[in-house]
Amino acid sequence: MSTEVAGCFVCDKQRGRIAVPGGAIYEDECVYASHGIIDEGKSRAYLGTLFVEPKRHVPGIAELSDHEAQQIGLLSSRLARALKQSEAAEHVYVFVLGQHVDHLHVWLVPRYPGTPREYWPMRLAEWPGAPKGDAAQIAALCARVRAQLATSRFA
């Protein structure tokens, strides 16, 4: 079911052409999940920002097959649960924005205890006390989330 579009950031990421800190958290023939990358010119990123994407290049949620939609929903739910359990997130926001990349990517963004309300939900990373990490810290978080997923069967 995998398709690829030349020059697509998400397609390139899934095929290993773009470095992803922590690597794939989950991947099968239908879906791919990873942590967000560190923006160019920066050394850290908001910890726990995860992306769930279909392997097939589709621009939005309306273009998903029923199977893809089920798998994306199930994986998103399990990753949100894993973030709450392994990272002590008190809430996990889910966004589908899609204005920058023409390949569906579902954002899972954890809100951690102590985050002031004025940063909810779209400005979490702007909070001066926001947990941010480098590539090694992101990789460690990915390992914890992966381990948490392993306790929950994905079918």
N, C-alpha and C positions, 0 to 999 in steps of 0.2 A: 504494500500500500504506500510505500515511501516514494515521494516525488521530490524533485529539487528544482529550484529556479536559480539560475546564475546570478550572482551578486546579491542574493538575499542573505541578510545578516543571520537570520535564524537557521536557514538551511546550512550556511557555512559553519555556524557554531555546532550544529548537530553532527556534522561530518568531520569535526576536529580541525577545521581550518582557522578557528578563532579559539584562543586559550580561554578556558572556563575554570576559574578557581574552584577546586574541589571536584571537578569533573562532573559527569552525569550522576545525579542522585538516583534516578530511575530511568530506564530506557527499555522499550520493547519495540515490536514492529510497528506500533501505532502511535505511541506517545513518548515524549522526552521531557525530563525535568532536571533543572539545574539551578544553582544560585546565580544571581545577577553578577555581571562582570564589574570590575573596577573601572570607572570612567577614565578616559585618557587624560593624563596630566594629574591624576590623583593617585594616592597610595592606599586608600581605604574606601570601603563601601558600607552601607547600612546592612548590618548583619541579619540574615534570615530572609532577605528578599528572594523569593523563589519564583521560577517561571515554569509553567506547564504548557507544552506546545504539542500540536499534532505533528507527526512526522511528515505527513502529506502537506504540501504547500497550499494552504487555503487562506484567503484574506480575512475571514471573520467567522464568527460563531454560526451564522446562518448557513455557511457552506460546509459545515461538518456533516459527515454521515452520522446516523444514529449510533453506530458502534463507537466512532471517534468521540462523540459527545458524551457517551456513557463513560468511556475510559478517562477522558479529561476530567469529568465531574468526580469520578471515584478517586482518581489520583490526587486531585486538588483537595478533596476532603481528607484523605489519609495524610497528605503532607501537612495540612493545617493542624490536624490532630498531633502529628509528630512534632511540629513546632511548639505546640502548647506543652507537650510532655517533655521534650528534650531541652527546650530553650526557655521554658517558663513564660511563654508569651501569654498575655491575658486575653488577647483577641487577635484574630487574623483577618485582615481585610482582603477582599478579592476584587480585582479590577481587570477589566478588559478595555484598554484604551485604544491601542492600535493606530494612532495617528502618525507614528514614525516608521513603522516597519509593516509591510504588507504581507505578514505571515502571522496568523493568530498566535498570541501569547497571553496566557492568563497569569496575572501577577498575584502572588500571595505575599502579603506584607504584614509581618507581626507587629503588634503593639505591645511594648513591654511595660511592666509595672512602673509607675512613677512618671509616665509620659504625661505632661500637662495637656489638658483638654484642647487648648488652642492649637495644638499640633495634629489633632485627630482630623480626619483620616489621611489627608493628602500631604501633610507636611512633617511626617514623622522623622525623616532624616534631617530636617532643619533644626530640630531640638538640639541645643548644645550638649545635652546629656545623652543623646542617642547612641546606642551601642554600634560602633563601627569597627571594622577589622580589616587587616591586610589579607593577602592571599593565603597565608598559613592559618590565620584565624578562621577564614571562610572555609578552608579545607577541613579544619577540625569540626566546624559546625555541620558541614555536609556529612562527615563521617558519623556524627551523632544522629542526624536525621535519618541517614541510611540504616543505621542500627535499629532505630525506633521503627522504621518501616518494616524491617525484617521480622519484627514481632507481630506484624499484621499482614496476613496473606492478601496479595493483590491478584485477583483473578478476573 
